[in-house]
Structures are given as C-alpha cells and as structure tokens.
Amino acid sequence: MAPIITAFERSPDRGRGLARDMRVRWALEEVGQPYDVRLVSFADMKEPAHLARNPFGQIPTYEEDDLTLFESGAITLHIAETHPGLLPDDPNARARAISWMFAALNTVEPPIFERSLATILEHDAPWYQQRLQGLNDSIRKRLTSLAGHLGDAPWLDGAFSAGDLLMVTVQRRLHGSGLLEEYPALAAYVARGEARPAYQRAFDDQLAVFRDAQREEG
C-alpha cells in the first residue's frame, strides 16, 4: 500500500512550493516511491482525526501500514533510511548527511522562517525595520558559514543527499528577499536542487493542488 501524506487543501504559499509537504514529496520522488495525498483544510487540521496523526495540528503527516509520522524532517529521514538514494552507504558519510539534515532545520531555517513570518505579521509595526535588519544579519551569518563550507562543490558532502534536499528547501524561502543573491554559490546550489527532475515533479504536483483550489473558487 502506498504511503499517504497530508497537505494543505488551500496552501497559504499560493503554489510556490514552500509548504513543508514539499520536502516529503521531493524525497518520495527522489527514491521513486509512489504516494497518495490527503488534502486537509485548516479546520480539518484541528479535528481529532488529524490530531491523532500530528498532535500539533500541522502538516505534513505520513502514514504507511501501521506507522504514522509527523515533522517533515523526521519523515524525510525515514524515507531516506528505508529507500536507497538519499543517504550514502558509507557509515561516516551517512552520519554527515544526517548532520546536514539537522543543520538545515535547526541552524539555517529558524531565522529564515522568522523573517517570513515578520514580513507578514509585523510589516506595519513601528519596530519592523529594526526587526528585519536583525533577522537579515542572522541569516547572513548562517549563509556566510554555509557558503564557506560549500565552496565550489555541487553538493554539501559528495553526492546529493537528504541533507541537500532539506537545505535547498529551507533556502528557497529567501527567493525575492535579495539575500540569497548575495551568495552566488548558494543561489546556484539552490538552482541545482530545483533543476532536479524529482524536485520538478514534486513542485508540479503541489502547484496542481493550488490551481485546482483556484478553479473551485472561481
């Protein structure tokens, strides 16, 4: 039986591939695993059925046989550990790839996500510009370190891995901010990830959900 993931019925990202089910979709496409999608509304996410899958009422979730998972990083790691292609066979390289997965979500993503929220929720606040500058400085600090490690390599540690998959999705939130363009190597790195056929399939599937919702509304 194909795994089932949950995704927004009407994503607030308006089809830009920023919702966190994108990471799981991409991972499943990379390993060639077919999957089904259960679309949920914001109201559905607070209902007992969904809270049984994710006690925090968020997406994505992952169901396969008697296993239910939540948190995009944990789901991606499970996919990578149970299918070939997203983690190296060498134990040390495998451990390093997992370290990059944690780095993407715990070190690089927090200030980027905070910036996204601030531009929406605090834009009219008197402290907004100061807040934005502080977040931009935090992001630049992380990107400088990341660019220094990447150098002119195509991926973070040898071949493409789940670490790259998460790191690319995290940085995609910076599109339109001008920050990513300050680091040409990282901009090229993100573009390489977005050019992968598996990414394109995942993006198209997520975008199709948004377009279907638009047609229903229209």
Contacts in CASP RR format, 6 or more apart in sequence:
PFRMAT RR
TARGET T0000
AUTHOR 0000-0000-0000
METHOD contacts of the structure
MODEL  1
MAPIITAFERSPDRGRGLARDMRVRWALEEVGQPYDVRLVSFADMKEPAH
LARNPFGQIPTYEEDDLTLFESGAITLHIAETHPGLLPDDPNARARAISW
MFAALNTVEPPIFERSLATILEHDAPWYQQRLQGLNDSIRKRLTSLAGHL
GDAPWLDGAFSAGDLLMVTVQRRLHGSGLLEEYPALAAYVARGEARPAYQ
RAFDDQLAVFRDAQREEG
1 64 0 8 1.000
1 65 0 8 1.000
2 33 0 8 1.000
2 34 0 8 1.000
2 35 0 8 1.000
2 36 0 8 1.000
3 28 0 8 1.000
3 33 0 8 1.000
3 35 0 8 1.000
3 36 0 8 1.000
3 62 0 8 1.000
3 63 0 8 1.000
3 64 0 8 1.000
4 35 0 8 1.000
4 36 0 8 1.000
4 37 0 8 1.000
4 38 0 8 1.000
4 62 0 8 1.000
4 63 0 8 1.000
4 64 0 8 1.000
5 21 0 8 1.000
5 24 0 8 1.000
5 25 0 8 1.000
5 28 0 8 1.000
5 35 0 8 1.000
5 36 0 8 1.000
5 37 0 8 1.000
5 38 0 8 1.000
5 60 0 8 1.000
5 61 0 8 1.000
5 62 0 8 1.000
5 63 0 8 1.000
5 75 0 8 1.000
6 21 0 8 1.000
6 37 0 8 1.000
6 38 0 8 1.000
6 39 0 8 1.000
6 40 0 8 1.000
6 50 0 8 1.000
6 53 0 8 1.000
6 54 0 8 1.000
6 59 0 8 1.000
6 60 0 8 1.000
6 61 0 8 1.000
7 19 0 8 1.000
7 21 0 8 1.000
7 25 0 8 1.000
7 37 0 8 1.000
7 38 0 8 1.000
7 39 0 8 1.000
7 40 0 8 1.000
7 59 0 8 1.000
7 60 0 8 1.000
7 206 0 8 1.000
7 209 0 8 1.000
8 19 0 8 1.000
8 21 0 8 1.000
8 39 0 8 1.000
8 40 0 8 1.000
8 59 0 8 1.000
8 209 0 8 1.000
9 39 0 8 1.000
9 40 0 8 1.000
9 41 0 8 1.000
9 44 0 8 1.000
9 209 0 8 1.000
9 213 0 8 1.000
10 41 0 8 1.000
10 210 0 8 1.000
10 213 0 8 1.000
11 17 0 8 1.000
11 19 0 8 1.000
11 206 0 8 1.000
11 209 0 8 1.000
11 210 0 8 1.000
12 19 0 8 1.000
13 19 0 8 1.000
14 210 0 8 1.000
15 206 0 8 1.000
15 207 0 8 1.000
15 209 0 8 1.000
15 210 0 8 1.000
16 175 0 8 1.000
17 172 0 8 1.000
17 203 0 8 1.000
17 206 0 8 1.000
17 207 0 8 1.000
18 172 0 8 1.000
18 173 0 8 1.000
19 59 0 8 1.000
19 206 0 8 1.000
20 58 0 8 1.000
20 59 0 8 1.000
20 60 0 8 1.000
20 72 0 8 1.000
20 169 0 8 1.000
21 37 0 8 1.000
21 59 0 8 1.000
21 60 0 8 1.000
21 72 0 8 1.000
21 206 0 8 1.000
22 169 0 8 1.000
22 202 0 8 1.000
22 203 0 8 1.000
22 206 0 8 1.000
23 60 0 8 1.000
23 72 0 8 1.000
23 73 0 8 1.000
23 75 0 8 1.000
23 76 0 8 1.000
23 165 0 8 1.000
23 166 0 8 1.000
23 169 0 8 1.000
24 60 0 8 1.000
24 62 0 8 1.000
24 72 0 8 1.000
24 75 0 8 1.000
24 76 0 8 1.000
24 79 0 8 1.000
25 35 0 8 1.000
25 202 0 8 1.000
25 205 0 8 1.000
25 206 0 8 1.000
26 165 0 8 1.000
26 169 0 8 1.000
26 198 0 8 1.000
26 199 0 8 1.000
26 202 0 8 1.000
27 75 0 8 1.000
27 76 0 8 1.000
27 79 0 8 1.000
27 80 0 8 1.000
27 86 0 8 1.000
27 162 0 8 1.000
27 165 0 8 1.000
28 34 0 8 1.000
28 35 0 8 1.000
28 79 0 8 1.000
28 202 0 8 1.000
29 197 0 8 1.000
29 198 0 8 1.000
29 199 0 8 1.000
29 201 0 8 1.000
29 202 0 8 1.000
30 85 0 8 1.000
30 86 0 8 1.000
30 165 0 8 1.000
30 196 0 8 1.000
30 198 0 8 1.000
31 79 0 8 1.000
31 80 0 8 1.000
31 83 0 8 1.000
31 84 0 8 1.000
31 85 0 8 1.000
31 86 0 8 1.000
32 83 0 8 1.000
32 198 0 8 1.000
33 79 0 8 1.000
33 83 0 8 1.000
37 205 0 8 1.000
37 209 0 8 1.000
39 209 0 8 1.000
40 50 0 8 1.000
40 59 0 8 1.000
44 50 0 8 1.000
45 57 0 8 1.000
45 58 0 8 1.000
45 59 0 8 1.000
46 57 0 8 1.000
50 57 0 8 1.000
50 61 0 8 1.000
51 57 0 8 1.000
52 68 0 8 1.000
53 61 0 8 1.000
53 63 0 8 1.000
53 68 0 8 1.000
53 70 0 8 1.000
54 61 0 8 1.000
54 70 0 8 1.000
55 70 0 8 1.000
56 70 0 8 1.000
58 70 0 8 1.000
60 70 0 8 1.000
60 72 0 8 1.000
60 75 0 8 1.000
61 68 0 8 1.000
61 69 0 8 1.000
61 70 0 8 1.000
61 75 0 8 1.000
62 68 0 8 1.000
62 69 0 8 1.000
62 70 0 8 1.000
62 75 0 8 1.000
62 78 0 8 1.000
63 69 0 8 1.000
69 75 0 8 1.000
69 78 0 8 1.000
73 101 0 8 1.000
73 105 0 8 1.000
73 166 0 8 1.000
76 86 0 8 1.000
76 101 0 8 1.000
76 162 0 8 1.000
76 165 0 8 1.000
76 166 0 8 1.000
77 98 0 8 1.000
77 101 0 8 1.000
77 162 0 8 1.000
79 86 0 8 1.000
79 162 0 8 1.000
80 86 0 8 1.000
80 87 0 8 1.000
80 97 0 8 1.000
80 161 0 8 1.000
80 162 0 8 1.000
81 87 0 8 1.000
86 97 0 8 1.000
86 161 0 8 1.000
86 162 0 8 1.000
86 165 0 8 1.000
87 94 0 8 1.000
87 97 0 8 1.000
87 98 0 8 1.000
87 161 0 8 1.000
87 162 0 8 1.000
88 94 0 8 1.000
88 97 0 8 1.000
88 159 0 8 1.000
88 161 0 8 1.000
93 157 0 8 1.000
93 158 0 8 1.000
96 157 0 8 1.000
97 156 0 8 1.000
97 157 0 8 1.000
97 161 0 8 1.000
97 162 0 8 1.000
97 163 0 8 1.000
98 162 0 8 1.000
98 163 0 8 1.000
100 156 0 8 1.000
100 157 0 8 1.000
100 161 0 8 1.000
100 163 0 8 1.000
100 164 0 8 1.000
100 166 0 8 1.000
100 167 0 8 1.000
101 162 0 8 1.000
101 163 0 8 1.000
101 166 0 8 1.000
103 167 0 8 1.000
104 163 0 8 1.000
104 166 0 8 1.000
104 167 0 8 1.000
104 169 0 8 1.000
104 170 0 8 1.000
105 166 0 8 1.000
105 170 0 8 1.000
107 142 0 8 1.000
108 142 0 8 1.000
108 143 0 8 1.000
108 146 0 8 1.000
108 167 0 8 1.000
108 170 0 8 1.000
108 171 0 8 1.000
109 170 0 8 1.000
111 135 0 8 1.000
111 138 0 8 1.000
111 139 0 8 1.000
111 142 0 8 1.000
112 139 0 8 1.000
112 170 0 8 1.000
112 171 0 8 1.000
112 173 0 8 1.000
112 174 0 8 1.000
113 173 0 8 1.000
114 135 0 8 1.000
115 132 0 8 1.000
115 135 0 8 1.000
115 136 0 8 1.000
115 139 0 8 1.000
115 173 0 8 1.000
115 177 0 8 1.000
116 173 0 8 1.000
118 128 0 8 1.000
118 131 0 8 1.000
118 132 0 8 1.000
118 135 0 8 1.000
119 132 0 8 1.000
122 128 0 8 1.000
122 131 0 8 1.000
125 131 0 8 1.000
136 179 0 8 1.000
139 174 0 8 1.000
139 179 0 8 1.000
140 179 0 8 1.000
140 182 0 8 1.000
143 171 0 8 1.000
143 179 0 8 1.000
143 180 0 8 1.000
143 182 0 8 1.000
143 183 0 8 1.000
143 186 0 8 1.000
144 183 0 8 1.000
146 167 0 8 1.000
146 183 0 8 1.000
146 186 0 8 1.000
147 183 0 8 1.000
147 185 0 8 1.000
147 186 0 8 1.000
149 156 0 8 1.000
150 156 0 8 1.000
150 185 0 8 1.000
150 186 0 8 1.000
150 189 0 8 1.000
151 185 0 8 1.000
152 185 0 8 1.000
154 160 0 8 1.000
154 189 0 8 1.000
154 192 0 8 1.000
155 161 0 8 1.000
155 164 0 8 1.000
155 189 0 8 1.000
155 192 0 8 1.000
156 163 0 8 1.000
156 164 0 8 1.000
156 167 0 8 1.000
160 193 0 8 1.000
160 196 0 8 1.000
164 193 0 8 1.000
168 189 0 8 1.000
168 190 0 8 1.000
168 193 0 8 1.000
168 194 0 8 1.000
168 199 0 8 1.000
171 180 0 8 1.000
171 186 0 8 1.000
171 189 0 8 1.000
171 190 0 8 1.000
172 190 0 8 1.000
172 194 0 8 1.000
174 180 0 8 1.000
180 186 0 8 1.000
180 187 0 8 1.000
180 190 0 8 1.000
181 187 0 8 1.000
193 199 0 8 1.000
194 200 0 8 1.000
194 203 0 8 1.000
END
